[in-house]
Amino acid sequence: MKFLRHGPIGSEKPGCIDSDGNIRDLSAVIADFTPETVTCDALAALADRDVSDLPIVDPATRIGPCVGAARNFYAVGLNYARHARETNNPEPKEPVLFSKSTSSICGPNDPIILPRGSEKTDWEVELGIIIGHPCSYVSKEEALGYVAGFCTINDVSERAYQIERGGQWIKGKSAPNFGPIGPWIVTPDEVGDPQNLSLSLSVNGETVQNSSTADMIFSVAEIISYMSGFMRLMPGDIIATGTPEGVGLGLTPPRFLSAGDIVELSVEGLGTQRQTVVANDQ
């Protein structure tokens, strides 16, 4: 099933997509989709419910981030073979882990806000994992059983902050609205094999990323198993699993986002995002 959050920023309500493609409001059934409620068991129970008696939401309503009040936003770097080559990096022998600030999270169609002075803001379409059970020391064979669902993520990145300013990548990954997630949490039964999903991204109508999760160096199951050996993953935790080739940094010459650009991206079966790039006017 496809679950989402709809409404104004800070006042989102839970919803789902019914069999006719309508958004149904789930407020009478569940308070919100947060770490307390985004569990495998809770989503399975919701998926079994008849939603035909619930209110239909205006399709023009804003779609919010598919998880509210997330505690952790993790990411994996250099996880596509051709992306590693385009950035002149060797394929990693173990997953490269980093975090994005949870304050970067926004809705799938909210604007990308250029940080003050930014000249190298870049795009990254990614398959996102939403954890649905507490998860420690799980095997690769068990790992997919801990997934509540999957989502589309744009891991927006400021490359000068990420690469040229020293320290860890989090500085280039965490500006406001650098973490669009959604539109939906899609349960694993609807996704099928997470290693066989197409993903693409365009800038101003030009396709720049067009690949498949089959090119991942480390699979979804391997990522979850590996991470669970270093930390306890919890329900509602978000993991961005890496981006394929075609980022602005890897183009010849490199190309970065400017105010007015339109970014559109999708992961097969997980929905589409559309963002307008705007200057920071604060």
Residue pairs with C-beta under 8 A, 6 or more apart in sequence:
1 16
1 17
1 43
1 46
1 47
1 186
1 187
1 190
2 16
2 17
2 184
2 185
2 186
2 187
2 190
2 271
3 14
3 15
3 16
3 17
3 26
3 33
3 43
3 46
3 66
3 149
3 184
3 185
3 186
3 187
4 14
4 15
4 16
4 17
4 23
4 63
4 64
4 66
4 182
4 183
4 184
4 185
5 12
5 13
5 14
5 15
5 32
5 33
5 63
5 64
5 65
5 66
5 67
5 68
5 182
6 12
6 13
6 15
6 23
6 25
6 57
6 61
6 62
6 63
6 64
7 13
7 61
7 62
7 64
8 62
9 62
9 64
9 107
9 110
12 32
12 64
12 65
12 68
13 25
13 26
13 27
13 32
14 25
14 26
14 27
14 29
14 30
14 31
14 32
14 33
15 23
15 24
15 25
15 26
15 57
16 23
16 24
16 26
16 46
16 51
17 23
17 24
17 184
18 24
18 51
18 52
22 56
22 57
22 59
23 56
23 57
23 59
23 61
24 51
24 54
24 55
24 56
24 57
25 54
25 55
25 56
25 57
26 46
26 51
26 54
28 54
29 46
29 49
29 54
30 37
30 42
30 46
31 37
32 68
32 69
33 66
33 67
33 68
33 185
34 67
34 68
34 69
34 70
34 236
35 67
35 69
35 70
35 71
35 234
35 235
35 236
35 237
36 235
36 236
38 67
38 130
38 132
38 148
38 149
38 185
38 235
38 236
39 132
39 133
39 148
39 235
40 132
40 133
40 145
40 146
40 147
40 148
41 132
43 132
43 148
43 149
43 185
43 187
44 187
47 187
62 107
62 109
63 107
63 108
63 109
63 182
63 183
64 107
64 182
65 105
65 106
65 107
65 108
65 179
65 180
65 181
65 182
66 108
66 130
66 151
66 181
66 182
66 183
66 184
66 185
67 105
67 130
67 181
67 185
67 236
67 238
69 236
70 102
70 105
70 236
70 237
70 238
71 102
71 234
71 236
71 237
72 99
72 102
72 233
72 234
72 237
72 238
73 99
73 100
73 101
73 102
73 104
73 105
73 179
73 237
73 238
73 240
74 97
74 98
74 99
74 100
74 227
74 237
74 238
74 239
74 240
75 97
75 98
75 99
75 100
75 126
75 155
75 173
75 239
75 240
75 241
75 242
76 95
76 96
76 97
76 218
76 223
76 239
76 240
76 241
76 242
77 92
77 96
77 97
77 98
77 169
77 242
78 84
78 87
78 89
78 91
78 92
78 96
78 217
78 242
79 92
79 95
79 96
79 216
79 217
79 218
79 223
79 241
79 242
79 243
80 211
80 215
80 216
80 217
80 242
80 243
80 244
80 245
81 91
81 215
81 217
82 211
82 215
82 244
82 245
83 242
83 243
83 244
83 245
83 246
83 247
83 250
84 90
84 91
84 92
84 217
85 245
86 245
86 246
86 247
86 250
87 247
87 249
87 250
91 217
92 217
94 226
95 218
95 222
95 223
95 226
95 227
97 227
97 230
98 168
98 169
98 170
98 173
99 170
99 173
100 155
100 170
100 173
100 174
100 178
100 179
100 240
101 170
101 173
101 174
101 179
102 179
103 174
103 176
104 156
104 173
104 174
104 175
104 176
104 177
104 178
104 179
105 179
105 180
105 181
105 238
106 176
106 177
106 179
106 180
106 181
107 180
107 182
107 183
108 152
108 180
108 181
108 182
108 183
108 271
108 272
108 273
108 274
108 275
109 180
109 183
109 273
109 274
109 275
110 177
110 180
110 275
111 177
111 275
111 276
111 277
111 278
112 121
112 154
112 156
112 177
112 178
112 180
112 257
112 263
112 275
112 276
112 277
112 278
113 175
113 176
113 177
113 278
113 279
113 280
114 121
114 257
114 258
114 259
114 277
114 278
114 279
114 280
115 121
115 158
115 161
115 175
115 280
116 280
118 158
118 160
118 161
118 175
119 160
119 256
120 158
120 159
120 160
120 248
120 249
120 254
120 256
121 156
121 157
121 158
121 159
121 256
121 257
121 277
122 156
122 157
122 158
122 159
122 247
122 248
122 249
122 256
122 257
123 154
123 156
123 157
123 201
123 203
123 208
123 209
123 247
123 248
123 257
123 263
123 265
124 154
124 155
124 156
124 157
124 201
124 240
124 243
124 247
125 152
125 153
125 154
125 199
125 200
125 201
125 209
125 243
125 244
125 265
125 266
125 267
126 152
126 153
126 154
126 155
126 199
126 240
126 241
126 242
126 243
126 267
127 150
127 152
127 153
127 194
127 197
127 199
127 213
127 220
127 240
127 241
127 267
127 270
128 150
128 151
128 152
128 153
128 181
128 238
128 239
128 240
128 241
128 270
129 147
129 150
129 220
129 223
129 224
129 238
129 239
129 241
130 147
130 148
130 149
130 150
130 151
130 185
130 236
130 237
130 238
131 146
131 147
131 148
131 224
131 233
131 234
131 235
131 236
131 237
131 238
131 239
132 146
132 147
132 148
132 149
132 235
133 145
133 146
133 148
133 235
134 232
134 233
134 234
134 235
135 143
135 146
135 224
135 228
135 232
135 233
135 234
136 228
136 232
136 233
137 228
137 229
138 146
138 224
138 225
138 228
139 225
140 219
140 221
140 222
140 225
141 221
142 225
143 220
143 221
143 222
143 223
143 224
143 225
143 228
144 188
144 194
144 220
144 221
144 224
146 224
146 228
146 233
147 188
147 220
147 224
148 185
148 187
148 235
149 184
149 185
149 186
149 187
149 188
149 191
150 185
150 186
150 188
150 191
150 194
150 267
150 270
151 181
151 182
151 183
151 184
151 185
151 186
151 238
151 267
151 270
151 271
152 181
152 182
152 183
152 199
152 265
152 266
152 267
152 270
152 271
152 272
152 273
153 179
153 180
153 181
153 238
153 240
154 179
154 180
154 201
154 263
154 265
154 273
154 275
155 173
155 178
155 179
155 240
155 243
156 173
156 175
156 177
156 178
156 179
156 180
157 172
157 173
157 178
157 247
158 172
158 173
158 175
158 178
159 172
159 248
159 249
159 256
160 172
161 171
161 172
162 169
162 171
162 172
162 173
163 172
165 171
165 172
180 273
180 275
181 238
182 271
182 273
183 271
183 272
183 273
184 270
184 271
186 269
186 270
186 271
188 194
190 269
191 197
191 269
191 270
192 269
194 213
194 219
194 220
195 213
195 214
195 216
195 219
195 220
196 212
196 213
196 214
197 212
197 213
197 267
197 268
197 269
197 270
198 210
198 211
198 212
198 267
198 268
199 209
199 210
199 211
199 212
199 213
199 244
199 265
199 266
199 267
199 268
200 207
200 209
200 210
200 211
200 265
200 266
201 207
201 208
201 209
201 246
201 263
201 264
201 265
202 208
202 263
202 264
202 265
203 255
203 257
203 261
203 262
203 263
204 261
204 262
205 262
208 246
208 247
208 248
208 251
209 243
209 244
209 245
209 246
209 247
209 265
210 244
210 246
211 244
211 245
211 246
212 244
213 220
213 241
215 244
216 241
216 242
217 242
218 226
220 241
223 239
223 241
224 233
224 239
227 233
227 239
233 239
248 254
248 255
248 256
248 257
249 256
257 263
257 277
258 277
259 277
259 278
259 279
260 276
260 277
261 276
261 277
262 274
262 275
262 276
262 277
263 273
263 274
263 275
263 276
263 277
264 272
264 273
264 274
264 275
265 272
265 273
266 272
266 273
